[in-house]
C-alpha cells in the first residue's frame, strides 16, 4: 500500500466519475426537481384510490385499454412488430454468398 | 402517512441515478440499464398521479410505456450486438464515426 502509491491512487480514482462535473450536474438537477415539487400543491385527493370491496383494478384497466385507448393499443402492436423485425434485421448474421 | 410527494421524490431520485449513469458510464449495456431506470421513474410518476387523482388513465399509459421500453430494449440490444461484431467491444466513447 505505502510502497506503491500509484495503486492506492488508482483505487481512489476508480470511485470518481470519468466525466468530472456530472455528479454536480446530477445533484443540481435533483435539488431543482425536489424543491420545485415540494413547493407545488397538486390538485389531487388526500388518499390513493382504494375500494375495499374490490381492491383489484385489472378489470378497469382492461376496459379502458379496449374502449378509450384502443387505437393506441393497436398502434402499439404495430410498433412492437416493427421493433421485432428491426431487431432481427440488425442482429442476424451476415450470410456469405 | 405516505403522500404523493414521497412517490414524486422517489421518482426524482431514481431518475437522477439514471441520469448520472448516462453521463458517467460508457458501456452500452449499462447505458441501456440507466435508460430503463429513467423510464421507470417516469412510470412511478404516472402511477402515483393516477392513484391520487382517482383516475385510472395513468395506469393504462404506464402499460404503454412498459411496452415501448420493451421495444427500445430489443432495438438497443440488437444495435449493441451489431457493434460488438464489428468492433469487439461496446465502449461507446470509441464509436465516434457514423459509418465505416
N, CA and C atoms of all chains as a GROMACS GRO file, in nm:
protein
  591
    1UNK      N    1   0.084  -0.120   0.000
    1UNK     CA    2   0.000   0.000   0.000
    1UNK      C    3   0.087   0.125   0.000
    2UNK      N    4   0.177   0.134   0.102
    2UNK     CA    5   0.254   0.258   0.113
    2UNK      C    6   0.369   0.262   0.014
    3UNK      N    7   0.423   0.143  -0.020
    3UNK     CA    8   0.536   0.145  -0.112
    3UNK      C    9   0.492   0.159  -0.256
    4UNK      N   10   0.363   0.152  -0.281
    4UNK     CA   11   0.315   0.171  -0.419
    4UNK      C   12   0.199   0.270  -0.418
    5UNK      N   13   0.231   0.400  -0.412
    5UNK     CA   14   0.122   0.498  -0.404
    5UNK      C   15   0.035   0.500  -0.529
    6UNK      N   16   0.091   0.457  -0.640
    6UNK     CA   17   0.012   0.457  -0.763
    6UNK      C   18  -0.108   0.366  -0.754
    7UNK      N   19  -0.090   0.251  -0.687
    7UNK     CA   20  -0.202   0.157  -0.676
    7UNK      C   21  -0.313   0.215  -0.589
    8UNK      N   22  -0.274   0.280  -0.478
    8UNK     CA   23  -0.374   0.342  -0.391
    8UNK      C   24  -0.450   0.451  -0.465
    9UNK      N   25  -0.379   0.532  -0.543
    9UNK     CA   26  -0.445   0.638  -0.618
    9UNK      C   27  -0.538   0.580  -0.724
   10UNK      N   28  -0.498   0.469  -0.782
   10UNK     CA   29  -0.584   0.409  -0.885
   10UNK      C   30  -0.716   0.363  -0.824
   11UNK      N   31  -0.710   0.304  -0.703
   11UNK     CA   32  -0.836   0.259  -0.642
   11UNK      C   33  -0.923   0.377  -0.605
   12UNK      N   34  -0.861   0.491  -0.571
   12UNK     CA   35  -0.943   0.610  -0.540
   12UNK      C   36  -1.002   0.665  -0.669
   13UNK      N   37  -0.922   0.671  -0.774
   13UNK     CA   38  -0.972   0.733  -0.896
   13UNK      C   39  -1.079   0.647  -0.961
   14UNK      N   40  -1.086   0.519  -0.924
   14UNK     CA   41  -1.194   0.436  -0.979
   14UNK      C   42  -1.329   0.478  -0.923
   15UNK      N   43  -1.327   0.535  -0.801
   15UNK     CA   44  -1.453   0.578  -0.741
   15UNK      C   45  -1.504   0.707  -0.804
   16UNK      N   46  -1.411   0.791  -0.849
   16UNK     CA   47  -1.453   0.919  -0.905
   16UNK      C   48  -1.507   0.897  -1.045
   17UNK      N   49  -1.604   0.980  -1.088
   17UNK     CA   50  -1.658   0.963  -1.222
   17UNK      C   51  -1.557   1.001  -1.329
   18UNK      N   52  -1.567   0.931  -1.442
   18UNK     CA   53  -1.476   0.960  -1.551
   18UNK      C   54  -1.507   1.095  -1.614
   19UNK      N   55  -1.626   1.143  -1.591
   19UNK     CA   56  -1.671   1.268  -1.651
   19UNK      C   57  -1.688   1.370  -1.540
   20UNK      N   58  -1.586   1.453  -1.512
   20UNK     CA   59  -1.595   1.541  -1.396
   20UNK      C   60  -1.708   1.643  -1.414
   21UNK      N   61  -1.777   1.672  -1.305
   21UNK     CA   62  -1.888   1.765  -1.312
   21UNK      C   63  -2.021   1.699  -1.327
   22UNK      N   64  -2.023   1.571  -1.366
   22UNK     CA   65  -2.153   1.506  -1.387
   22UNK      C   66  -2.225   1.485  -1.254
   23UNK      N   67  -2.147   1.457  -1.149
   23UNK     CA   68  -2.211   1.443  -1.017
   23UNK      C   69  -2.274   1.575  -0.974
   24UNK      N   70  -2.202   1.685  -1.000
   24UNK     CA   71  -2.255   1.818  -0.965
   24UNK      C   72  -2.383   1.847  -1.043
   25UNK      N   73  -2.380   1.817  -1.172
   25UNK     CA   74  -2.498   1.843  -1.256
   25UNK      C   75  -2.616   1.761  -1.207
   26UNK      N   76  -2.590   1.632  -1.174
   26UNK     CA   77  -2.699   1.546  -1.129
   26UNK      C   78  -2.757   1.596  -0.997
   27UNK      N   79  -2.669   1.636  -0.904
   27UNK     CA   80  -2.720   1.684  -0.775
   27UNK      C   81  -2.797   1.814  -0.791
   28UNK      N   82  -2.750   1.902  -0.882
   28UNK     CA   83  -2.823   2.026  -0.909
   28UNK      C   84  -2.961   1.995  -0.965
   29UNK      N   85  -2.966   1.901  -1.061
   29UNK     CA   86  -3.094   1.862  -1.122
   29UNK      C   87  -3.189   1.808  -1.016
   30UNK      N   88  -3.134   1.717  -0.930
   30UNK     CA   89  -3.218   1.657  -0.825
   30UNK      C   90  -3.270   1.764  -0.730
   31UNK      N   91  -3.182   1.859  -0.692
   31UNK     CA   92  -3.223   1.963  -0.599
   31UNK      C   93  -3.332   2.050  -0.659
   32UNK      N   94  -3.316   2.088  -0.786
   32UNK     CA   95  -3.416   2.173  -0.851
   32UNK      C   96  -3.550   2.101  -0.858
   33UNK      N   97  -3.547   1.973  -0.897
   33UNK     CA   98  -3.672   1.898  -0.911
   33UNK      C   99  -3.740   1.880  -0.776
   34UNK      N  100  -3.662   1.841  -0.673
   34UNK     CA  101  -3.724   1.813  -0.543
   34UNK      C  102  -3.779   1.942  -0.482
   35UNK      N  103  -3.704   2.051  -0.492
   35UNK     CA  104  -3.752   2.177  -0.434
   35UNK      C  105  -3.878   2.223  -0.505
   36UNK      N  106  -3.880   2.210  -0.639
   36UNK     CA  107  -3.998   2.259  -0.711
   36UNK      C  108  -4.120   2.173  -0.685
   37UNK      N  109  -4.100   2.040  -0.669
   37UNK     CA  110  -4.220   1.959  -0.646
   37UNK      C  111  -4.265   1.964  -0.501
   38UNK      N  112  -4.175   2.001  -0.409
   38UNK     CA  113  -4.222   2.023  -0.272
   38UNK      C  114  -4.300   2.153  -0.265
   39UNK      N  115  -4.256   2.253  -0.341
   39UNK     CA  116  -4.323   2.382  -0.336
   39UNK      C  117  -4.450   2.388  -0.417
   40UNK      N  118  -4.484   2.282  -0.489
   40UNK     CA  119  -4.604   2.283  -0.572
   40UNK      C  120  -4.717   2.213  -0.497
   41UNK      N  121  -4.837   2.267  -0.507
   41UNK     CA  122  -4.953   2.198  -0.450
   41UNK      C  123  -5.034   2.139  -0.565
   42UNK      N  124  -5.038   2.007  -0.570
   42UNK     CA  125  -5.107   1.939  -0.679
   42UNK      C  126  -5.254   1.923  -0.646
   43UNK      N  127  -5.343   1.939  -0.743
   43UNK     CA  128  -5.486   1.925  -0.716
   43UNK      C  129  -5.529   1.779  -0.713
   44UNK      N  130  -5.487   1.706  -0.610
   44UNK     CA  131  -5.519   1.563  -0.601
   44UNK      C  132  -5.588   1.535  -0.467
   45UNK      N  133  -5.639   1.412  -0.456
   45UNK     CA  134  -5.706   1.370  -0.334
   45UNK      C  135  -5.603   1.344  -0.223
   46UNK      N  136  -5.653   1.330  -0.101
   46UNK     CA  137  -5.563   1.305   0.011
   46UNK      C  138  -5.518   1.160   0.014
   47UNK      N  139  -5.607   1.070  -0.026
   47UNK     CA  140  -5.575   0.927  -0.017
   47UNK      C  141  -5.575   0.865  -0.156
   48UNK      N  142  -5.492   0.763  -0.176
   48UNK     CA  143  -5.496   0.695  -0.305
   48UNK      C  144  -5.626   0.619  -0.324
   49UNK      N  145  -5.652   0.588  -0.450
   49UNK     CA  146  -5.774   0.516  -0.485
   49UNK      C  147  -5.776   0.380  -0.416
   50UNK      N  148  -5.879   0.355  -0.335
   50UNK     CA  149  -5.887   0.226  -0.267
   50UNK      C  150  -6.033   0.189  -0.250
   51UNK      N  151  -6.068   0.076  -0.308
   51UNK     CA  152  -6.204   0.024  -0.294
   51UNK      C  153  -6.194  -0.105  -0.213
   52UNK      N  154  -6.246  -0.101  -0.090
   52UNK     CA  155  -6.228  -0.216  -0.001
   52UNK      C  156  -6.298  -0.340  -0.056
   53UNK      N  157  -6.417  -0.318  -0.116
   53UNK     CA  158  -6.493  -0.434  -0.165
   53UNK      C  159  -6.423  -0.501  -0.283
   54UNK      N  160  -6.364  -0.420  -0.372
   54UNK     CA  161  -6.299  -0.476  -0.490
   54UNK      C  162  -6.164  -0.407  -0.508
   55UNK      N  163  -6.058  -0.456  -0.440
   55UNK     CA  164  -5.930  -0.385  -0.445
   55UNK      C  165  -5.857  -0.398  -0.579
   56UNK      N  166  -5.902  -0.488  -0.666
   56UNK     CA  167  -5.831  -0.505  -0.793
   56UNK      C  168  -5.874  -0.399  -0.894
   57UNK      N  169  -5.778  -0.351  -0.972
   57UNK     CA  170  -5.812  -0.254  -1.077
   57UNK      C  171  -5.786  -0.311  -1.215
   58UNK      N  172  -5.763  -0.442  -1.222
   58UNK     CA  173  -5.732  -0.505  -1.350
   58UNK      C  174  -5.847  -0.489  -1.448
   59UNK      N  175  -5.970  -0.507  -1.395
   59UNK     CA  176  -6.087  -0.502  -1.483
   59UNK      C  177  -6.103  -0.362  -1.541
   60UNK      N  178  -6.084  -0.259  -1.456
   60UNK     CA  179  -6.098  -0.122  -1.505
   60UNK      C  180  -5.991  -0.090  -1.609
   61UNK      N  181  -5.868  -0.135  -1.581
   61UNK     CA  182  -5.759  -0.108  -1.677
   61UNK      C  183  -5.788  -0.176  -1.810
   62UNK      N  184  -5.834  -0.302  -1.804
   62UNK     CA  185  -5.863  -0.374  -1.928
   62UNK      C  186  -5.976  -0.309  -2.006
   63UNK      N  187  -6.081  -0.264  -1.934
   63UNK     CA  188  -6.192  -0.198  -2.002
   63UNK      C  189  -6.145  -0.070  -2.071
   64UNK      N  190  -6.063   0.009  -2.000
   64UNK     CA  191  -6.017   0.135  -2.059
   64UNK      C  192  -5.923   0.109  -2.175
   65UNK      N  193  -5.843   0.002  -2.163
   65UNK     CA  194  -5.748  -0.031  -2.270
   65UNK      C  195  -5.820  -0.066  -2.398
   66UNK      N  196  -5.938  -0.130  -2.386
   66UNK     CA  197  -6.006  -0.176  -2.507
   66UNK      C  198  -6.122  -0.087  -2.548
   67UNK      N  199  -6.150   0.020  -2.475
   67UNK     CA  200  -6.252   0.112  -2.522
   67UNK      C  201  -6.193   0.248  -2.557
   68UNK      N  202  -6.135   0.315  -2.458
   68UNK     CA  203  -6.095   0.453  -2.481
   68UNK      C  204  -5.963   0.463  -2.555
   69UNK      N  205  -5.870   0.370  -2.524
   69UNK     CA  206  -5.736   0.378  -2.583
   69UNK      C  207  -5.711   0.263  -2.679
   70UNK      N  208  -5.813   0.221  -2.751
   70UNK     CA  209  -5.794   0.102  -2.835
   70UNK      C  210  -5.707   0.134  -2.956
   71UNK      N  211  -5.711   0.260  -3.004
   71UNK     CA  212  -5.628   0.295  -3.119
   71UNK      C  213  -5.480   0.293  -3.080
   72UNK      N  214  -5.450   0.350  -2.963
   72UNK     CA  215  -5.311   0.346  -2.916
   72UNK      C  216  -5.265   0.204  -2.894
   73UNK      N  217  -5.357   0.120  -2.848
   73UNK     CA  218  -5.323  -0.021  -2.825
   73UNK      C  219  -5.286  -0.091  -2.955
   74UNK      N  220  -5.367  -0.066  -3.060
   74UNK     CA  221  -5.338  -0.130  -3.189
   74UNK      C  222  -5.210  -0.076  -3.250
   75UNK      N  223  -5.189   0.056  -3.240
   75UNK     CA  224  -5.066   0.115  -3.293
   75UNK      C  225  -4.945   0.058  -3.219
   76UNK      N  226  -4.962   0.035  -3.089
   76UNK     CA  227  -4.853  -0.022  -3.010
   76UNK      C  228  -4.819  -0.162  -3.058
   77UNK      N  229  -4.919  -0.237  -3.101
   77UNK     CA  230  -4.891  -0.370  -3.156
   77UNK      C  231  -4.806  -0.357  -3.282
   78UNK      N  232  -4.839  -0.258  -3.367
   78UNK     CA  233  -4.758  -0.238  -3.488
   78UNK      C  234  -4.616  -0.196  -3.452
   79UNK      N  235  -4.603  -0.110  -3.349
   79UNK     CA  236  -4.469  -0.065  -3.308
   79UNK      C  237  -4.385  -0.183  -3.260
   80UNK      N  238  -4.448  -0.272  -3.182
   80UNK     CA  239  -4.375  -0.390  -3.134
   80UNK      C  240  -4.334  -0.480  -3.249
   81UNK      N  241  -4.423  -0.495  -3.348
   81UNK     CA  242  -4.388  -0.577  -3.464
   81UNK      C  243  -4.272  -0.516  -3.540
   82UNK      N  244  -4.276  -0.382  -3.559
   82UNK     CA  245  -4.169  -0.316  -3.632
   82UNK      C  246  -4.037  -0.329  -3.557
   83UNK      N  247  -4.041  -0.314  -3.425
   83UNK     CA  248  -3.916  -0.326  -3.349
   83UNK      C  249  -3.864  -0.469  -3.351
   84UNK      N  250  -3.955  -0.566  -3.355
   84UNK     CA  251  -3.914  -0.707  -3.365
   84UNK      C  252  -3.842  -0.732  -3.496
   85UNK      N  253  -3.902  -0.682  -3.607
   85UNK     CA  254  -3.840  -0.702  -3.737
   85UNK      C  255  -3.706  -0.629  -3.743
   86UNK      N  256  -3.702  -0.506  -3.689
   86UNK     CA  257  -3.578  -0.431  -3.691
   86UNK      C  258  -3.469  -0.498  -3.610
   87UNK      N  259  -3.504  -0.553  -3.494
   87UNK     CA  260  -3.404  -0.619  -3.410
   87UNK      C  261  -3.351  -0.743  -3.479
   88UNK      N  262  -3.439  -0.818  -3.545
   88UNK     CA  263  -3.392  -0.939  -3.614
   88UNK      C  264  -3.302  -0.901  -3.731
   89UNK      N  265  -3.341  -0.793  -3.802
   89UNK     CA  266  -3.258  -0.750  -3.916
   89UNK      C  267  -3.121  -0.705  -3.869
   90UNK      N  268  -3.115  -0.633  -3.755
   90UNK     CA  269  -2.986  -0.582  -3.708
   90UNK      C  270  -2.900  -0.694  -3.653
   91UNK      N  271  -2.962  -0.794  -3.590
   91UNK     CA  272  -2.884  -0.890  -3.513
   91UNK      C  273  -2.853  -1.017  -3.590
   92UNK      N  274  -2.910  -1.033  -3.711
   92UNK     CA  275  -2.886  -1.160  -3.780
   92UNK      C  276  -2.743  -1.163  -3.834
   93UNK      N  277  -2.694  -1.282  -3.855
   93UNK     CA  278  -2.558  -1.297  -3.908
   93UNK      C  279  -2.559  -1.271  -4.058
   94UNK      N  280  -2.452  -1.209  -4.106
   94UNK     CA  281  -2.439  -1.186  -4.249
   94UNK      C  282  -2.418  -1.320  -4.319
   95UNK      N  283  -2.495  -1.342  -4.426
   95UNK     CA  284  -2.486  -1.469  -4.498
   95UNK      C  285  -2.380  -1.455  -4.607
   96UNK      N  286  -2.288  -1.550  -4.611
   96UNK     CA  287  -2.185  -1.547  -4.716
   96UNK      C  288  -2.244  -1.597  -4.848
   97UNK      N  289  -2.216  -1.523  -4.954
   97UNK     CA  290  -2.269  -1.562  -5.083
   97UNK      C  291  -2.155  -1.608  -5.175
   98UNK      N  292  -4.791   0.834   0.720
   98UNK     CA  293  -4.880   0.850   0.604
   98UNK      C  294  -4.798   0.889   0.482
   99UNK      N  295  -4.805   0.806   0.383
   99UNK     CA  296  -4.728   0.830   0.262
   99UNK      C  297  -4.812   0.913   0.167
  100UNK      N  298  -4.760   1.027   0.128
  100UNK     CA  299  -4.834   1.116   0.039
  100UNK      C  300  -4.781   1.111  -0.102
  101UNK      N  301  -4.839   1.193  -0.187
  101UNK     CA  302  -4.797   1.196  -0.327
  101UNK      C  303  -4.653   1.244  -0.341
  102UNK      N  304  -4.612   1.336  -0.251
  102UNK     CA  305  -4.477   1.392  -0.263
  102UNK      C  306  -4.371   1.286  -0.246
  103UNK      N  307  -4.399   1.186  -0.160
  103UNK     CA  308  -4.298   1.080  -0.139
  103UNK      C  309  -4.271   1.004  -0.268
  104UNK      N  310  -4.380   0.971  -0.338
  104UNK     CA  311  -4.362   0.900  -0.465
  104UNK      C  312  -4.286   0.986  -0.566
  105UNK      N  313  -4.319   1.115  -0.568
  105UNK     CA  314  -4.253   1.202  -0.665
  105UNK      C  315  -4.104   1.218  -0.634
  106UNK      N  316  -4.072   1.226  -0.502
  106UNK     CA  317  -3.931   1.239  -0.465
  106UNK      C  318  -3.856   1.109  -0.498
  107UNK      N  319  -3.918   0.994  -0.472
  107UNK     CA  320  -3.857   0.866  -0.510
  107UNK      C  321  -3.831   0.862  -0.659
  108UNK      N  322  -3.930   0.907  -0.736
  108UNK     CA  323  -3.914   0.907  -0.881
  108UNK      C  324  -3.801   0.999  -0.925
  109UNK      N  325  -3.790   1.117  -0.860
  109UNK     CA  326  -3.683   1.210  -0.896
  109UNK      C  327  -3.546   1.150  -0.863
  110UNK      N  328  -3.537   1.078  -0.749
  110UNK     CA  329  -3.409   1.018  -0.712
  110UNK      C  330  -3.370   0.910  -0.813
  111UNK      N  331  -3.467   0.825  -0.851
  111UNK     CA  332  -3.435   0.718  -0.946
  111UNK      C  333  -3.397   0.777  -1.081
  112UNK      N  334  -3.469   0.883  -1.122
  112UNK     CA  335  -3.435   0.948  -1.248
  112UNK      C  336  -3.294   1.006  -1.243
  113UNK      N  337  -3.255   1.063  -1.126
  113UNK     CA  338  -3.122   1.122  -1.116
  113UNK      C  339  -3.014   1.014  -1.122
  114UNK      N  340  -3.042   0.897  -1.062
  114UNK     CA  341  -2.945   0.787  -1.071
  114UNK      C  342  -2.924   0.748  -1.218
  115UNK      N  343  -3.036   0.739  -1.292
  115UNK     CA  344  -3.023   0.707  -1.434
  115UNK      C  345  -2.947   0.812  -1.511
  116UNK      N  346  -2.974   0.939  -1.479
  116UNK     CA  347  -2.906   1.049  -1.548
  116UNK      C  348  -2.757   1.047  -1.519
  117UNK      N  349  -2.721   1.022  -1.392
  117UNK     CA  350  -2.580   1.018  -1.354
  117UNK      C  351  -2.509   0.904  -1.427
  118UNK      N  352  -2.574   0.786  -1.433
  118UNK     CA  353  -2.513   0.674  -1.503
  118UNK      C  354  -2.498   0.704  -1.651
  119UNK      N  355  -2.597   0.772  -1.709
  119UNK     CA  356  -2.592   0.805  -1.851
  119UNK      C  357  -2.476   0.898  -1.881
  120UNK      N  358  -2.440   0.986  -1.784
  120UNK     CA  359  -2.331   1.079  -1.811
  120UNK      C  360  -2.195   1.020  -1.780
  121UNK      N  361  -2.186   0.922  -1.688
  121UNK     CA  362  -2.054   0.874  -1.649
  121UNK      C  363  -2.015   0.744  -1.718
  122UNK      N  364  -2.108   0.654  -1.739
  122UNK     CA  365  -2.070   0.523  -1.791
  122UNK      C  366  -2.050   0.530  -1.942
  123UNK      N  367  -1.972   0.436  -1.995
  123UNK     CA  368  -1.961   0.429  -2.140
  123UNK      C  369  -1.975   0.287  -2.193
  124UNK      N  370  -2.021   0.197  -2.109
  124UNK     CA  371  -2.054   0.063  -2.158
  124UNK      C  372  -2.198   0.062  -2.208
  125UNK      N  373  -2.219   0.006  -2.325
  125UNK     CA  374  -2.350   0.015  -2.387
  125UNK      C  375  -2.461  -0.049  -2.306
  126UNK      N  376  -2.434  -0.166  -2.248
  126UNK     CA  377  -2.537  -0.235  -2.170
  126UNK      C  378  -2.574  -0.154  -2.047
  127UNK      N  379  -2.472  -0.097  -1.982
  127UNK     CA  380  -2.502  -0.017  -1.862
  127UNK      C  381  -2.581   0.108  -1.898
  128UNK      N  382  -2.551   0.168  -2.015
  128UNK     CA  383  -2.629   0.284  -2.058
  128UNK      C  384  -2.775   0.247  -2.077
  129UNK      N  385  -2.799   0.128  -2.136
  129UNK     CA  386  -2.939   0.088  -2.155
  129UNK      C  387  -3.008   0.062  -2.022
  130UNK      N  388  -2.932   0.010  -1.923
  130UNK     CA  389  -2.992  -0.009  -1.791
  130UNK      C  390  -3.029   0.126  -1.731
  131UNK      N  391  -2.945   0.229  -1.754
  131UNK     CA  392  -2.976   0.361  -1.700
  131UNK      C  393  -3.099   0.421  -1.769
  132UNK      N  394  -3.112   0.396  -1.900
  132UNK     CA  395  -3.231   0.446  -1.970
  132UNK      C  396  -3.356   0.379  -1.912
  133UNK      N  397  -3.345   0.249  -1.880
  133UNK     CA  398  -3.459   0.180  -1.818
  133UNK      C  399  -3.493   0.242  -1.683
  134UNK      N  400  -3.390   0.280  -1.606
  134UNK     CA  401  -3.416   0.345  -1.477
  134UNK      C  402  -3.495   0.474  -1.498
  135UNK      N  403  -3.456   0.553  -1.598
  135UNK     CA  404  -3.525   0.681  -1.620
  135UNK      C  405  -3.670   0.657  -1.665
  136UNK      N  406  -3.691   0.558  -1.750
  136UNK     CA  407  -3.828   0.527  -1.793
  136UNK      C  408  -3.913   0.482  -1.674
  137UNK      N  409  -3.853   0.400  -1.586
  137UNK     CA  410  -3.930   0.351  -1.474
  137UNK      C  411  -3.961   0.462  -1.373
  138UNK      N  412  -3.872   0.562  -1.364
  138UNK     CA  413  -3.903   0.677  -1.280
  138UNK      C  414  -4.026   0.751  -1.334
  139UNK      N  415  -4.032   0.764  -1.467
  139UNK     CA  416  -4.149   0.829  -1.526
  139UNK      C  417  -4.275   0.747  -1.500
  140UNK      N  418  -4.263   0.613  -1.503
  140UNK     CA  419  -4.380   0.528  -1.478
  140UNK      C  420  -4.428   0.544  -1.334
  141UNK      N  421  -4.334   0.559  -1.239
  141UNK     CA  422  -4.374   0.579  -1.100
  141UNK      C  423  -4.456   0.708  -1.088
  142UNK      N  424  -4.412   0.814  -1.159
  142UNK     CA  425  -4.490   0.938  -1.160
  142UNK      C  426  -4.631   0.915  -1.212
  143UNK      N  427  -4.640   0.845  -1.325
  143UNK     CA  428  -4.772   0.822  -1.386
  143UNK      C  429  -4.864   0.748  -1.291
  144UNK      N  430  -4.813   0.641  -1.229
  144UNK     CA  431  -4.900   0.560  -1.143
  144UNK      C  432  -4.935   0.636  -1.015
  145UNK      N  433  -4.840   0.714  -0.962
  145UNK     CA  434  -4.870   0.788  -0.839
  145UNK      C  435  -4.980   0.891  -0.865
  146UNK      N  436  -4.967   0.967  -0.975
  146UNK     CA  437  -5.071   1.065  -1.005
  146UNK      C  438  -5.202   0.997  -1.037
  147UNK      N  439  -5.196   0.880  -1.102
  147UNK     CA  440  -5.318   0.808  -1.133
  147UNK      C  441  -5.390   0.764  -1.006
  148UNK      N  442  -5.315   0.714  -0.909
  148UNK     CA  443  -5.378   0.668  -0.786
  148UNK      C  444  -5.434   0.782  -0.705
  149UNK      N  445  -5.360   0.893  -0.698
  149UNK     CA  446  -5.405   1.002  -0.614
  149UNK      C  447  -5.508   1.091  -0.682
  150UNK      N  448  -5.525   1.080  -0.815
  150UNK     CA  449  -5.630   1.155  -0.882
  150UNK      C  450  -5.756   1.074  -0.898
  151UNK      N  451  -5.756   0.948  -0.854
  151UNK     CA  452  -5.868   0.856  -0.870
  151UNK      C  453  -5.909   0.844  -1.016
  152UNK      N  454  -5.808   0.838  -1.102
  152UNK     CA  455  -5.831   0.828  -1.247
  152UNK      C  456  -5.736   0.722  -1.299
  153UNK      N  457  -5.791   0.621  -1.367
  153UNK     CA  458  -5.710   0.503  -1.399
  153UNK      C  459  -5.631   0.519  -1.528
  154UNK      N  460  -5.647   0.633  -1.597
  154UNK     CA  461  -5.581   0.650  -1.726
  154UNK      C  462  -5.429   0.642  -1.715
  155UNK      N  463  -5.375   0.694  -1.605
  155UNK     CA  464  -5.230   0.691  -1.588
  155UNK      C  465  -5.174   0.551  -1.585
  156UNK      N  466  -5.251   0.458  -1.528
  156UNK     CA  467  -5.201   0.321  -1.522
  156UNK      C  468  -5.205   0.254  -1.658
  157UNK      N  469  -5.305   0.292  -1.741
  157UNK     CA  470  -5.307   0.242  -1.880
  157UNK      C  471  -5.185   0.293  -1.955
  158UNK      N  472  -5.151   0.421  -1.934
  158UNK     CA  473  -5.034   0.474  -2.002
  158UNK      C  474  -4.906   0.413  -1.948
  159UNK      N  475  -4.905   0.372  -1.820
  159UNK     CA  476  -4.789   0.301  -1.766
  159UNK      C  477  -4.768   0.170  -1.843
  160UNK      N  478  -4.877   0.102  -1.877
  160UNK     CA  479  -4.864  -0.020  -1.957
  160UNK      C  480  -4.804   0.011  -2.094
  161UNK      N  481  -4.850   0.123  -2.156
  161UNK     CA  482  -4.794   0.160  -2.286
  161UNK      C  483  -4.645   0.187  -2.275
  162UNK      N  484  -4.605   0.258  -2.167
  162UNK     CA  485  -4.462   0.290  -2.151
  162UNK      C  486  -4.381   0.163  -2.132
  163UNK      N  487  -4.435   0.064  -2.060
  163UNK     CA  488  -4.362  -0.061  -2.041
  163UNK      C  489  -4.341  -0.131  -2.174
  164UNK      N  490  -4.446  -0.131  -2.260
  164UNK     CA  491  -4.432  -0.197  -2.390
  164UNK      C  492  -4.331  -0.124  -2.477
  165UNK      N  493  -4.332   0.012  -2.472
  165UNK     CA  494  -4.233   0.086  -2.550
  165UNK      C  495  -4.092   0.060  -2.499
  166UNK      N  496  -4.077   0.043  -2.366
  166UNK     CA  497  -3.945   0.013  -2.311
  166UNK      C  498  -3.897  -0.123  -2.361
  167UNK      N  499  -3.990  -0.217  -2.378
  167UNK     CA  500  -3.951  -0.348  -2.432
  167UNK      C  501  -3.901  -0.334  -2.575
  168UNK      N  502  -3.972  -0.254  -2.657
  168UNK     CA  503  -3.927  -0.234  -2.795
  168UNK      C  504  -3.791  -0.167  -2.798
  169UNK      N  505  -3.772  -0.066  -2.711
  169UNK     CA  506  -3.644   0.004  -2.708
  169UNK      C  507  -3.532  -0.090  -2.666
  170UNK      N  508  -3.557  -0.178  -2.569
  170UNK     CA  509  -3.452  -0.271  -2.525
  170UNK      C  510  -3.416  -0.368  -2.636
  171UNK      N  511  -3.517  -0.413  -2.714
  171UNK     CA  512  -3.488  -0.508  -2.823
  171UNK      C  513  -3.399  -0.442  -2.928
  172UNK      N  514  -3.439  -0.319  -2.971
  172UNK     CA  515  -3.359  -0.250  -3.072
  172UNK      C  516  -3.219  -0.219  -3.019
  173UNK      N  517  -3.212  -0.173  -2.892
  173UNK     CA  518  -3.082  -0.137  -2.836
  173UNK      C  519  -2.989  -0.256  -2.827
  174UNK      N  520  -3.041  -0.370  -2.782
  174UNK     CA  521  -2.956  -0.489  -2.773
  174UNK      C  522  -2.911  -0.535  -2.910
  175UNK      N  523  -2.998  -0.522  -3.011
  175UNK     CA  524  -2.957  -0.561  -3.146
  175UNK      C  525  -2.847  -0.470  -3.197
  176UNK      N  526  -2.857  -0.339  -3.168
  176UNK     CA  527  -2.752  -0.246  -3.211
  176UNK      C  528  -2.621  -0.278  -3.140
  177UNK      N  529  -2.630  -0.307  -3.008
  177UNK     CA  530  -2.507  -0.343  -2.934
  177UNK      C  531  -2.444  -0.469  -2.994
  178UNK      N  532  -2.527  -0.565  -3.033
  178UNK     CA  533  -2.476  -0.689  -3.091
  178UNK      C  534  -2.404  -0.660  -3.223
  179UNK      N  535  -2.465  -0.573  -3.307
  179UNK     CA  536  -2.402  -0.539  -3.434
  179UNK      C  537  -2.271  -0.466  -3.413
  180UNK      N  538  -2.267  -0.373  -3.314
  180UNK     CA  539  -2.143  -0.300  -3.286
  180UNK      C  540  -2.036  -0.397  -3.235
  181UNK      N  541  -2.079  -0.493  -3.151
  181UNK     CA  542  -1.982  -0.588  -3.096
  181UNK      C  543  -1.922  -0.676  -3.204
  182UNK      N  544  -2.004  -0.712  -3.305
  182UNK     CA  545  -1.950  -0.796  -3.412
  182UNK      C  546  -1.843  -0.720  -3.491
  183UNK      N  547  -1.859  -0.588  -3.504
  183UNK     CA  548  -1.764  -0.512  -3.584
  183UNK      C  549  -1.642  -0.472  -3.502
  184UNK      N  550  -1.666  -0.425  -3.378
  184UNK     CA  551  -1.558  -0.362  -3.302
  184UNK      C  552  -1.501  -0.449  -3.192
  185UNK      N  553  -1.566  -0.558  -3.158
  185UNK     CA  554  -1.524  -0.649  -3.050
  185UNK      C  555  -1.533  -0.586  -2.912
  186UNK      N  556  -1.593  -0.469  -2.896
  186UNK     CA  557  -1.635  -0.423  -2.764
  186UNK      C  558  -1.744  -0.318  -2.784
  187UNK      N  559  -1.807  -0.279  -2.673
  187UNK     CA  560  -1.916  -0.182  -2.684
  187UNK      C  561  -1.886  -0.061  -2.599
  188UNK      N  562  -1.758  -0.019  -2.599
  188UNK     CA  563  -1.723   0.108  -2.534
  188UNK      C  564  -1.770   0.221  -2.624
  189UNK      N  565  -1.879   0.287  -2.583
  189UNK     CA  566  -1.945   0.378  -2.676
  189UNK      C  567  -1.867   0.507  -2.698
  190UNK      N  568  -1.768   0.536  -2.612
  190UNK     CA  569  -1.690   0.658  -2.635
  190UNK      C  570  -1.602   0.644  -2.758
  191UNK      N  571  -1.573   0.519  -2.797
  191UNK     CA  572  -1.487   0.500  -2.914
  191UNK      C  573  -1.566   0.489  -3.043
  192UNK      N  574  -1.698   0.481  -3.032
  192UNK     CA  575  -1.781   0.475  -3.154
  192UNK      C  576  -1.814   0.619  -3.190
  193UNK      N  577  -1.722   0.687  -3.258
  193UNK     CA  578  -1.745   0.829  -3.286
  193UNK      C  579  -1.744   0.859  -3.435
  194UNK      N  580  -1.758   0.757  -3.519
  194UNK     CA  581  -1.779   0.784  -3.660
  194UNK      C  582  -1.914   0.724  -3.698
  195UNK      N  583  -1.978   0.783  -3.797
  195UNK     CA  584  -2.113   0.742  -3.830
  195UNK      C  585  -2.117   0.630  -3.933
  196UNK      N  586  -2.009   0.606  -4.007
  196UNK     CA  587  -2.008   0.493  -4.098
  196UNK      C  588  -1.865   0.445  -4.112
  197UNK      N  589  -1.852   0.316  -4.149
  197UNK     CA  590  -1.718   0.263  -4.174
  197UNK      C  591  -1.727   0.148  -4.271
   0.00000   0.00000   0.00000
